[in-house]
Amino acid sequence: MSVATPDLLEQAAQWRADGRRVALASVVTTWGSAPRPAGSQLVVDDSGRFAGSVSGGCVETAVVQEAMDVIVSGKPRLLDFGVSDEQAWDVGLACGGKIKVYVERID
């Protein structure tokens, strides 16, 4: 299992210290040929800047958009991307695997 690197956590802490609102996205489950292992993380600030990776680029754009919504609403979300999911094909997860990503605001 991959875990957030100190640099990633430091980046999130720095953004919070700068007054930015921040969300954390974490891969919670994978199946098949998933691009990143469970535990992989991505942090996003309220301007759309991000660090880390949950999919090696396959679904990052969709996760960043969802994270920005979570920052505003404060309501966490569980995102599901997979080969049978129409959105997964749209955002590029054509590797044949499935991932679930939990997105939460960091207060």
ZADO-1210 file (C-alpha; in nm, 4 decimals, padded with zeros to 6 digits):
<atoms>
<atom x="00.0000" y="00.0000" z="00.0000" code="MET" pos="1"/>
<atom x="00.1274" y="00.3421" z="-00.0928" code="SER" pos="2"/>
<atom x="00.0986" y="00.6235" z="00.1574" code="VAL" pos="3"/>
<atom x="00.1106" y="00.9985" z="00.1224" code="ALA" pos="4"/>
<atom x="00.4660" y="01.1246" z="00.1079" code="THR" pos="5"/>
<atom x="00.5818" y="01.3822" z="00.3614" code="PRO" pos="6"/>
<atom x="00.6202" y="01.6282" z="00.0718" code="ASP" pos="7"/>
<atom x="00.2529" y="01.5820" z="-00.0214" code="LEU" pos="8"/>
<atom x="00.1360" y="01.6322" z="00.3363" code="LEU" pos="9"/>
<atom x="00.3680" y="01.9309" z="00.3745" code="GLU" pos="10"/>
<atom x="00.2203" y="02.0800" z="00.0572" code="GLN" pos="11"/>
<atom x="-00.1336" y="02.0422" z="00.1952" code="ALA" pos="12"/>
<atom x="-00.0268" y="02.1963" z="00.5278" code="ALA" pos="13"/>
<atom x="00.1412" y="02.4863" z="00.3478" code="GLN" pos="14"/>
<atom x="-00.1695" y="02.5562" z="00.1390" code="TRP" pos="15"/>
<atom x="-00.3808" y="02.5541" z="00.4569" code="ARG" pos="16"/>
<atom x="-00.1319" y="02.7890" z="00.6265" code="ALA" pos="17"/>
<atom x="-00.1604" y="03.0205" z="00.3243" code="ASP" pos="18"/>
<atom x="-00.5359" y="03.0399" z="00.3828" code="GLY" pos="19"/>
<atom x="-00.6369" y="02.8073" z="00.1011" code="ARG" pos="20"/>
<atom x="-00.9073" y="02.5480" z="00.1402" code="ARG" pos="21"/>
<atom x="-00.7866" y="02.1937" z="00.0674" code="VAL" pos="22"/>
<atom x="-00.9276" y="01.8508" z="-00.0141" code="ALA" pos="23"/>
<atom x="-00.7593" y="01.5120" z="00.0050" code="LEU" pos="24"/>
<atom x="-00.8388" y="01.2335" z="-00.2423" code="ALA" pos="25"/>
<atom x="-00.7331" y="00.8787" z="-00.1502" code="SER" pos="26"/>
<atom x="-00.7543" y="00.5565" z="-00.3502" code="VAL" pos="27"/>
<atom x="-00.9466" y="00.3233" z="-00.1181" code="VAL" pos="28"/>
<atom x="-00.9893" y="00.0154" z="-00.3387" code="THR" pos="29"/>
<atom x="-00.8566" y="-00.1142" z="-00.6674" code="THR" pos="30"/>
<atom x="-00.9420" y="-00.4039" z="-00.8926" code="TRP" pos="31"/>
<atom x="-00.7625" y="-00.5444" z="-01.1959" code="GLY" pos="32"/>
<atom x="-00.5130" y="-00.3292" z="-01.3807" code="SER" pos="33"/>
<atom x="-00.5429" y="-00.0183" z="-01.1647" code="ALA" pos="34"/>
<atom x="-00.3007" y="00.2655" z="-01.2395" code="PRO" pos="35"/>
<atom x="-00.2158" y="00.3376" z="-00.8717" code="ARG" pos="36"/>
<atom x="-00.2392" y="00.1203" z="-00.5594" code="PRO" pos="37"/>
<atom x="-00.4783" y="00.1708" z="-00.2698" code="ALA" pos="38"/>
<atom x="-00.3431" y="00.4405" z="-00.0419" code="GLY" pos="39"/>
<atom x="-00.2267" y="00.6663" z="-00.3242" code="SER" pos="40"/>
<atom x="-00.3254" y="01.0269" z="-00.2622" code="GLN" pos="41"/>
<atom x="-00.3794" y="01.3631" z="-00.4278" code="LEU" pos="42"/>
<atom x="-00.4270" y="01.7003" z="-00.2571" code="VAL" pos="43"/>
<atom x="-00.6191" y="01.9821" z="-00.4227" code="VAL" pos="44"/>
<atom x="-00.6535" y="02.3478" z="-00.3259" code="ASP" pos="45"/>
<atom x="-00.9485" y="02.5759" z="-00.3913" code="ASP" pos="46"/>
<atom x="-00.7875" y="02.7190" z="-00.7066" code="SER" pos="47"/>
<atom x="-00.7499" y="02.3753" z="-00.8659" code="GLY" pos="48"/>
<atom x="-00.3791" y="02.3354" z="-00.7983" code="ARG" pos="49"/>
<atom x="-00.2967" y="01.9757" z="-00.7103" code="PHE" pos="50"/>
<atom x="-00.0097" y="01.7523" z="-00.6033" code="ALA" pos="51"/>
<atom x="00.0190" y="01.3738" z="-00.5958" code="GLY" pos="52"/>
<atom x="-00.1648" y="01.1189" z="-00.8069" code="SER" pos="53"/>
<atom x="-00.4524" y="00.8758" z="-00.7762" code="VAL" pos="54"/>
<atom x="-00.4462" y="00.7399" z="-01.1296" code="SER" pos="55"/>
<atom x="-00.1276" y="00.8251" z="-01.3107" code="GLY" pos="56"/>
<atom x="-00.3179" y="01.0891" z="-01.5074" code="GLY" pos="57"/>
<atom x="-00.6128" y="00.8774" z="-01.6195" code="CYS" pos="58"/>
<atom x="-00.8801" y="01.0412" z="-01.4031" code="VAL" pos="59"/>
<atom x="-00.6962" y="01.3243" z="-01.2296" code="GLU" pos="60"/>
<atom x="-00.9023" y="01.5962" z="-01.3995" code="THR" pos="61"/>
<atom x="-01.2306" y="01.4422" z="-01.2852" code="ALA" pos="62"/>
<atom x="-01.0977" y="01.3911" z="-00.9304" code="VAL" pos="63"/>
<atom x="-00.9735" y="01.7518" z="-00.9117" code="VAL" pos="64"/>
<atom x="-01.3159" y="01.8794" z="-01.0239" code="GLN" pos="65"/>
<atom x="-01.4921" y="01.6635" z="-00.7641" code="GLU" pos="66"/>
<atom x="-01.2432" y="01.7741" z="-00.4962" code="ALA" pos="67"/>
<atom x="-01.3173" y="02.1385" z="-00.5691" code="MET" pos="68"/>
<atom x="-01.6894" y="02.0662" z="-00.5208" code="ASP" pos="69"/>
<atom x="-01.6095" y="01.8906" z="-00.1914" code="VAL" pos="70"/>
<atom x="-01.4079" y="02.1944" z="-00.0786" code="ILE" pos="71"/>
<atom x="-01.7156" y="02.4139" z="-00.1313" code="VAL" pos="72"/>
<atom x="-01.9805" y="02.1762" z="00.0044" code="SER" pos="73"/>
<atom x="-01.7817" y="02.0115" z="00.2828" code="GLY" pos="74"/>
<atom x="-01.9519" y="01.6837" z="00.1938" code="LYS" pos="75"/>
<atom x="-01.7125" y="01.3938" z="00.1236" code="PRO" pos="76"/>
<atom x="-01.7655" y="01.1761" z="-00.1832" code="ARG" pos="77"/>
<atom x="-01.6750" y="00.8257" z="-00.2902" code="LEU" pos="78"/>
<atom x="-01.5894" y="00.8229" z="-00.6602" code="LEU" pos="79"/>
<atom x="-01.5965" y="00.5043" z="-00.8654" code="ASP" pos="80"/>
<atom x="-01.4039" y="00.4727" z="-01.1913" code="PHE" pos="81"/>
<atom x="-01.3861" y="00.1570" z="-01.3971" code="GLY" pos="82"/>
<atom x="-01.3862" y="00.0076" z="-01.7406" code="VAL" pos="83"/>
<atom x="-01.7651" y="-00.0418" z="-01.7311" code="SER" pos="84"/>
<atom x="-01.8286" y="00.3136" z="-01.6148" code="ASP" pos="85"/>
<atom x="-01.9050" y="00.5461" z="-01.9080" code="GLU" pos="86"/>
<atom x="-01.7338" y="00.8351" z="-01.7273" code="GLN" pos="87"/>
<atom x="-01.4184" y="00.6267" z="-01.6852" code="ALA" pos="88"/>
<atom x="-01.3873" y="00.5921" z="-02.0625" code="TRP" pos="89"/>
<atom x="-01.4555" y="00.9641" z="-02.1020" code="ASP" pos="90"/>
<atom x="-01.1747" y="01.0577" z="-01.8631" code="VAL" pos="91"/>
<atom x="-00.9331" y="00.7914" z="-01.9853" code="GLY" pos="92"/>
<atom x="-00.9410" y="00.4937" z="-01.7450" code="LEU" pos="93"/>
<atom x="-00.9229" y="00.2393" z="-02.0232" code="ALA" pos="94"/>
<atom x="-00.6619" y="00.0205" z="-01.8525" code="CYS" pos="95"/>
<atom x="-00.9222" y="-00.2419" z="-01.7662" code="GLY" pos="96"/>
<atom x="-00.9116" y="-00.1800" z="-01.3922" code="GLY" pos="97"/>
<atom x="-01.1343" y="-00.0138" z="-01.1369" code="LYS" pos="98"/>
<atom x="-01.0593" y="00.2320" z="-00.8603" code="ILE" pos="99"/>
<atom x="-01.2597" y="00.3941" z="-00.5835" code="LYS" pos="100"/>
<atom x="-01.1410" y="00.7319" z="-00.4604" code="VAL" pos="101"/>
<atom x="-01.2599" y="00.8922" z="-00.1365" code="TYR" pos="102"/>
<atom x="-01.2481" y="01.2725" z="-00.1412" code="VAL" pos="103"/>
<atom x="-01.2741" y="01.4791" z="00.1769" code="GLU" pos="104"/>
<atom x="-01.2153" y="01.8392" z="00.2763" code="ARG" pos="105"/>
<atom x="-00.9295" y="01.9044" z="00.5167" code="ILE" pos="106"/>
<atom x="-01.0363" y="02.1574" z="00.7786" code="ASP" pos="107"/>
</atoms>
